[in-house]
Amino acid sequence: MVPVQAFFEVARAAGLDFFTGVPDSLLKDFCAYVTDHTDRGQHVIAANEGGAVALAAGHYLATGQPALVYMQNSGQGNAVNPLTSLADRDVFGIPMLLLVGWRGEPGKPDEPQHVRQGKVTKALFDAIGVEAAVLPEDASGAMDALRNAVNRAKETSSPVACIVRSGTFERYKLKRDVVTSYELGREAAIKLTLELIGEGPVVVATTGMTARELFEQREVRSAPHRADFRTVGCMGHASQIALGIALAQPDRPVYCLDGDGAVIMHMGSLAIIGSQKPSNLKHVVFNNGAHDSVGGQPTAGFELDLPQIAEACGYRLALKAETSDTIRTGLAALREAEGPALLEIRVNKGARADLGRPTASPAENKRELMQFLRE
């Protein structure tokens, strides 16, 4: 395994003095070490992977030094445009090191949303002309590969990628953590939300823990899942899935259960919802200030006024809640309001160690929901 401290120090020695990206479960130990050992201006957790590539480009333009951009391989999609139209040697020629977690590696079991991405990770880099190699899992080999990748990025004035397998980095626990004291955690807030909205509305849940906790709470209550869409993958797009359903079936109430990291990743979606003004769409954002599903790295969630942003984007009602009582009041207001309407619920991060996973496949989830929507 690769010690994160040594890897960080070699990266620094190779000239990488700026770090940015979107946290990934396979890179969480390295990302946690970076968080604990950099100043605010040296490490930026980006809204999305494309934004991280652009941040790295800006850093290079200002300093002449490449940056390290970290991401899960699912983030390749967000990064392709700036990698090809900004950083590519045929355009501006911006060197940077990409550190990419390899979810869905062929031959290793993983969640369904990672299977296809895992198969095409290397091929996608090949297709866009980014040199990529798997990072060795031994410390010495990893350090040599890191130095060589940085040198290649500088020599070719291009991005170069190191693909990281599961279990490559030694464990490291984040010390510079934000501890909150809200009344509820996310699952308790989801439980209360489901109790208050009932079983009639369509519920679209964002990827990660939120979708898993939605499934668990339905199971605990022996409630049907037929009106739920548990988004897997495509982080940040749950609200647009909900919008598509709401526009197609304007007489049916649609609730989107979202997260702060997901909203921030594609915040422009709020403007589209606000401009379309679907009266039946209700947007509930569970804000724990963290990328909770991939290591608990902080988001900018607690530094934002999401209700004010939503109102500026055209939402007819936008509220905030931090307690059981204000959640009840807020959801009652959402239920009666003409949408689009948003309720931000601030919660503590963390999830149960024994949190299960949905027993139905994505295809089964799709079929059940589509049958419900046609009734």
Secondary structure as the mmCIF struct_conf table of DSSP 4:
data_model
#
loop_
_struct_conf.conf_type_id
_struct_conf.id
_struct_conf.beg_label_comp_id
_struct_conf.beg_label_asym_id
_struct_conf.beg_label_seq_id
_struct_conf.end_label_comp_id
_struct_conf.end_label_asym_id
_struct_conf.end_label_seq_id
STRN STRN1 VAL A 2 VAL A 2
HELX_RH_AL_P HELX_RH_AL_P1 VAL A 4 ALA A 13
TURN_TY1_P TURN_TY1_P1 ALA A 14 GLY A 15
STRN STRN2 PHE A 19 GLY A 21
TURN_TY1_P TURN_TY1_P2 SER A 25 LEU A 27
HELX_RH_AL_P HELX_RH_AL_P2 LYS A 28 ASP A 36
TURN_TY1_P TURN_TY1_P3 HIS A 37 HIS A 37
BEND BEND1 THR A 38 THR A 38
HELX_RH_3T_P HELX_RH_3T_P1 ARG A 40 GLN A 42
STRN STRN3 HIS A 43 ILE A 45
BEND BEND2 ALA A 47 ASN A 48
HELX_RH_AL_P HELX_RH_AL_P3 GLU A 49 THR A 63
BEND BEND3 GLY A 64 GLY A 64
STRN STRN4 LEU A 68 GLN A 72
HELX_RH_3T_P HELX_RH_3T_P2 ASN A 73 GLY A 75
HELX_RH_AL_P HELX_RH_AL_P4 GLN A 76 PRO A 82
HELX_RH_PI_P HELX_RH_PI_P1 LEU A 83 ALA A 87
BEND BEND4 ASP A 88 ASP A 88
TURN_TY1_P TURN_TY1_P4 ARG A 89 PHE A 92
STRN STRN5 MET A 96 GLY A 101
TURN_TY1_P TURN_TY1_P5 ARG A 103 GLY A 104
TURN_TY1_P TURN_TY1_P6 PRO A 106 GLY A 107
BEND BEND5 LYS A 108 LYS A 108
HELX_RH_AL_P HELX_RH_AL_P5 PRO A 112 ALA A 127
TURN_TY1_P TURN_TY1_P7 ILE A 128 GLY A 129
STRN STRN6 GLU A 131 VAL A 134
HELX_LH_PP_P HELX_LH_PP_P1 LEU A 135 PRO A 136
BEND BEND6 GLU A 137 ASP A 138
HELX_RH_AL_P HELX_RH_AL_P6 ALA A 139 THR A 156
TURN_TY1_P TURN_TY1_P8 SER A 157 SER A 157
BEND BEND7 SER A 158 SER A 158
STRN STRN7 PRO A 159 VAL A 164
TURN_TY1_P TURN_TY1_P9 SER A 166 GLY A 167
STRN STRN8 PHE A 169 PHE A 169
HELX_LH_PP_P HELX_LH_PP_P2 GLU A 170 ARG A 171
BEND BEND8 ARG A 176 ARG A 176
BEND BEND9 GLU A 183 GLU A 183
STRN STRN9 GLY A 185 GLY A 185
HELX_RH_AL_P HELX_RH_AL_P7 ARG A 186 ILE A 197
BEND BEND10 GLU A 199 PRO A 201
STRN STRN10 VAL A 202 ALA A 205
TURN_TY1_P TURN_TY1_P10 THR A 207 GLY A 208
HELX_RH_AL_P HELX_RH_AL_P8 MET A 209 VAL A 220
TURN_TY1_P TURN_TY1_P11 ARG A 221 SER A 222
TURN_TY1_P TURN_TY1_P12 ARG A 226 ALA A 227
STRN STRN11 ASP A 228 ARG A 230
BEND BEND11 GLY A 233 CYS A 234
TURN_TY1_P TURN_TY1_P13 MET A 235 GLY A 236
HELX_RH_AL_P HELX_RH_AL_P9 ALA A 238 ALA A 248
TURN_TY1_P TURN_TY1_P14 PRO A 250 ASP A 251
BEND BEND12 ARG A 252 ARG A 252
STRN STRN12 VAL A 254 GLY A 259
HELX_RH_AL_P HELX_RH_AL_P10 ASP A 260 MET A 265
TURN_TY1_P TURN_TY1_P15 HIS A 266 MET A 267
HELX_RH_AL_P HELX_RH_AL_P11 GLY A 268 GLN A 276
TURN_TY1_P TURN_TY1_P16 SER A 279 ASN A 280
STRN STRN13 LEU A 281 ASN A 287
BEND BEND13 GLY A 289 GLY A 289
STRN STRN14 ALA A 290 HIS A 291
HELX_RH_3T_P HELX_RH_3T_P3 ASP A 292 VAL A 294
TURN_TY1_P TURN_TY1_P17 GLY A 295 GLY A 295
STRN STRN15 GLN A 297 PRO A 298
BEND BEND14 ALA A 300 ALA A 300
HELX_RH_3T_P HELX_RH_3T_P4 GLY A 301 GLU A 303
BEND BEND15 LEU A 304 LEU A 304
HELX_RH_AL_P HELX_RH_AL_P12 LEU A 306 ALA A 312
TURN_TY1_P TURN_TY1_P18 CYS A 313 GLY A 314
BEND BEND16 ARG A 316 ARG A 316
STRN STRN16 LEU A 317 ALA A 321
BEND BEND17 THR A 323 THR A 323
HELX_RH_AL_P HELX_RH_AL_P13 SER A 324 GLU A 336
BEND BEND18 ALA A 337 ALA A 337
BEND BEND19 GLY A 339 PRO A 340
STRN STRN17 ALA A 341 ARG A 346
STRN STRN18 ASN A 348 ASN A 348
TURN_TY1_P TURN_TY1_P19 ALA A 353 ASP A 354
BEND BEND20 THR A 359 ALA A 360
HELX_RH_AL_P HELX_RH_AL_P14 PRO A 362 LEU A 373
TURN_TY1_P TURN_TY1_P20 ARG A 374 ARG A 374
#
